[in-house]
Amino acid sequence: MKLYIYEHCPFCVKARMIFGLKNIPVSLQVLMNDDEATPIGMVGKKVAPILQKEDGGYMPESMDIVHYIDTHYGSPLVTGPVNPAIGKWLEANHPAAYPLVLPRNVNGKFAEFATPEARHYFIRKKEAASGSFEELLAHTPGLVKKVSQHLRELEPLIQQSNACNGELSDDDFHLFARLRSLTIVAGLEWPTRVAEYRDNMAKQTQVNLLTSVAQ
């Protein structure tokens, strides 16, 4: 199987996680960010991740990939209930987390931005929707303070370091993907339990954190 991804993408992280959790071999293929033709040719639109299944067919949508792999390869692992409080936390965190992470991605040495054309494509598209990266970066101190507070509020919601609700659930895919994205931001304050969950999930899923390129 082959998984087409962007290295910075949290949706791609979700799809990658299930392969690591189940120790299922998969070939990771990084798409250049300005490559529209390849994903459109596979699934009719520019998206990632895209799974090329063993039968040659293509599947987009991160959680569809997660559930397909989990139910078709070995005994299911994602069997726990979701906690609405995790979903509410993710929703509340997004307005502060997104403008912190977004402008840092293009400087993160990700393969999808290896050419000037791919990097400029990303900047042009994202700035059109979210404003200039320079302006977003100017708000860093206040956003770092706000997200650090969010992380403190998350700590009591995490029941175990290998499953936020005590049993692996969809919440873990959404939550770890968000936390992994945030590791590109320097200066955040990570409470002990949140950091332990972040690090343990990275180890279990075999998905690298971004601390080495934090800015």
C-alpha positions as CSV (number, residue, x, y, z in Angstrom):
1,M,0.0,0.0,0.0
2,K,1.0,3.6,-0.6
3,L,-0.1,6.7,1.3
4,Y,0.2,10.0,-0.4
5,I,0.8,12.8,2.2
6,Y,2.1,16.2,3.1
7,E,4.5,15.9,6.0
8,H,3.1,19.0,7.8
9,C,-0.5,18.0,7.4
10,P,-2.5,16.9,10.5
11,F,-5.0,15.0,8.4
12,C,-2.2,13.0,6.9
13,V,-0.9,12.4,10.4
14,K,-4.3,10.8,11.3
15,A,-4.0,8.4,8.4
16,R,-0.3,7.6,9.2
17,M,-1.1,6.8,12.8
18,I,-3.1,3.7,12.2
19,F,-0.3,2.1,10.2
20,G,2.1,2.7,13.1
21,L,-0.3,1.5,15.7
22,K,-0.9,-1.8,13.9
23,N,2.6,-2.2,12.5
24,I,1.4,-2.4,9.0
25,P,3.9,-1.6,6.3
26,V,3.0,1.4,4.0
27,S,5.0,3.4,1.6
28,L,4.8,7.1,2.3
29,Q,4.8,9.3,-0.9
30,V,5.1,13.0,-0.3
31,L,3.2,15.1,-2.8
32,M,4.7,18.5,-3.8
33,N,2.3,21.2,-2.5
34,D,1.8,22.7,-5.9
35,D,1.1,19.3,-7.6
36,E,-2.6,19.5,-8.4
37,A,-2.5,16.9,-11.2
38,T,-1.5,13.8,-9.2
39,P,-4.3,13.9,-6.5
40,I,-6.9,15.1,-9.0
41,G,-6.0,12.2,-11.3
42,M,-6.5,9.8,-8.3
43,V,-9.6,11.1,-6.6
44,G,-10.8,14.0,-8.6
45,K,-9.6,16.8,-6.3
46,K,-6.5,18.2,-4.7
47,V,-6.5,16.6,-1.3
48,A,-4.2,14.6,1.0
49,P,-4.0,12.0,2.4
50,I,-4.8,9.5,-0.3
51,L,-4.4,5.8,0.2
52,Q,-3.6,3.5,-2.7
53,K,-5.0,0.2,-1.6
54,E,-3.6,-3.2,-2.4
55,D,-6.3,-3.6,-5.1
56,G,-5.0,-0.4,-6.8
57,G,-8.0,1.7,-5.9
58,Y,-7.7,5.1,-4.2
59,M,-9.3,6.3,-1.0
60,P,-9.2,9.9,0.3
61,E,-10.3,11.2,3.7
62,S,-8.1,10.6,6.8
63,M,-10.7,8.9,9.1
64,D,-12.1,6.8,6.3
65,I,-8.5,5.5,5.8
66,V,-8.2,4.9,9.6
67,H,-11.4,2.9,9.8
68,Y,-10.7,1.0,6.6
69,I,-7.2,-0.1,7.8
70,D,-8.4,-0.8,11.3
71,T,-11.3,-3.1,10.2
72,H,-9.6,-4.8,7.3
73,Y,-6.2,-5.6,8.8
74,G,-6.2,-7.6,12.0
75,S,-8.4,-7.1,15.0
76,P,-9.8,-3.5,15.4
77,L,-7.9,-1.3,17.8
78,V,-10.1,1.8,17.6
79,T,-12.9,0.6,19.8
80,G,-13.3,3.2,22.6
81,P,-16.0,5.8,22.9
82,V,-15.4,9.4,22.2
83,N,-15.5,12.1,24.8
84,P,-17.4,15.3,23.8
85,A,-15.1,17.3,26.0
86,I,-12.2,16.4,23.7
87,G,-14.1,17.7,20.7
88,K,-15.0,20.9,22.5
89,W,-11.4,21.4,23.4
90,L,-10.2,21.0,19.8
91,E,-12.8,23.4,18.7
92,A,-11.9,26.0,21.3
93,N,-8.2,25.6,20.6
94,H,-8.3,25.9,16.8
95,P,-8.6,29.7,16.5
96,A,-5.4,30.2,18.4
97,A,-3.5,27.1,17.2
98,Y,-4.1,27.6,13.5
99,P,-2.5,31.0,13.1
100,L,0.5,29.9,15.2
101,V,1.2,26.7,13.1
102,L,0.2,28.0,9.6
103,P,3.1,30.4,8.9
104,R,5.7,28.2,10.5
105,N,4.9,25.2,8.2
106,V,6.7,26.7,5.2
107,N,9.9,27.1,7.2
108,G,9.7,23.6,8.6
109,K,11.9,21.9,6.0
110,F,9.0,19.7,4.8
111,A,9.5,17.8,1.6
112,E,6.3,19.2,0.1
113,F,7.9,22.7,0.1
114,A,11.2,21.5,-1.4
115,T,10.9,23.8,-4.5
116,P,10.3,27.6,-4.5
117,E,7.2,27.0,-6.6
118,A,5.6,24.6,-4.1
119,R,6.4,27.0,-1.2
120,H,5.0,30.0,-3.0
121,Y,1.9,28.0,-3.9
122,F,1.2,27.3,-0.3
123,I,1.8,30.8,0.9
124,R,-0.3,32.3,-1.9
125,K,-3.3,30.0,-1.2
126,K,-3.1,30.3,2.6
127,E,-2.5,34.0,2.8
128,A,-5.5,34.6,0.5
129,A,-7.7,32.8,3.1
130,S,-6.0,33.7,6.4
131,G,-4.1,37.0,6.0
132,S,-0.4,37.6,5.6
133,F,2.0,35.3,7.4
134,E,4.0,38.3,8.7
135,E,0.9,39.6,10.4
136,L,0.1,36.2,11.9
137,L,3.6,35.9,13.3
138,A,3.3,39.3,14.9
139,H,0.6,37.8,17.1
140,T,2.8,35.0,18.4
141,P,3.2,36.1,22.1
142,G,-0.5,36.4,22.8
143,L,-1.3,33.2,20.9
144,V,1.4,31.2,22.7
145,K,0.0,32.4,26.0
146,K,-3.5,31.4,24.9
147,V,-2.5,28.0,23.6
148,S,-0.4,27.2,26.7
149,Q,-3.6,27.9,28.8
150,H,-5.5,25.6,26.5
151,L,-2.9,22.8,27.1
152,R,-3.3,23.3,30.8
153,E,-7.1,22.9,30.4
154,L,-6.5,19.7,28.4
155,E,-4.5,18.0,31.0
156,P,-7.3,16.7,33.3
157,L,-9.1,15.3,30.2
158,I,-6.3,12.9,29.4
159,Q,-6.9,9.6,31.2
160,Q,-3.9,7.6,30.0
161,S,-0.7,8.3,28.0
162,N,-1.7,5.6,25.4
163,A,-5.3,6.7,25.0
164,C,-6.8,10.0,26.0
165,N,-10.1,8.4,27.1
166,G,-8.5,5.2,28.5
167,E,-9.3,3.2,25.4
168,L,-8.1,4.0,21.8
169,S,-10.8,6.0,20.0
170,D,-11.3,8.5,17.2
171,D,-10.5,11.2,19.7
172,D,-6.8,10.1,19.8
173,F,-6.4,10.6,16.1
174,H,-7.8,14.1,16.2
175,L,-6.0,15.1,19.4
176,F,-2.6,13.7,18.7
177,A,-2.7,15.3,15.2
178,R,-3.3,18.7,16.8
179,L,-0.7,18.3,19.4
180,R,1.9,17.1,16.8
181,S,1.2,20.2,14.7
182,L,1.7,22.4,17.8
183,T,5.2,21.0,18.4
184,I,6.4,23.3,15.6
185,V,5.7,26.2,17.9
186,A,8.6,27.2,20.2
187,G,7.8,28.5,23.6
188,L,4.6,26.6,24.4
189,E,4.2,25.4,28.0
190,W,3.4,21.7,28.0
191,P,1.9,20.2,31.2
192,T,3.4,16.9,32.2
193,R,0.4,14.7,31.4
194,V,-0.1,16.3,28.0
195,A,3.6,16.0,27.2
196,E,3.6,12.3,28.2
197,Y,0.6,11.6,26.0
198,R,2.1,13.5,23.1
199,D,5.4,11.7,23.3
200,N,3.9,8.2,23.9
201,M,1.5,8.6,21.0
202,A,4.4,9.7,18.8
203,K,6.2,6.5,19.7
204,Q,3.2,4.2,19.4
205,T,2.2,5.6,16.0
206,Q,5.7,6.0,14.6
207,V,4.9,9.6,13.6
208,N,7.7,12.1,14.3
209,L,7.1,15.2,16.3
210,L,8.2,18.6,14.9
211,T,10.3,19.8,17.9
212,S,13.5,19.7,15.8
213,V,12.1,22.4,13.5
214,A,10.3,24.4,16.1
215,Q,10.2,28.1,15.6
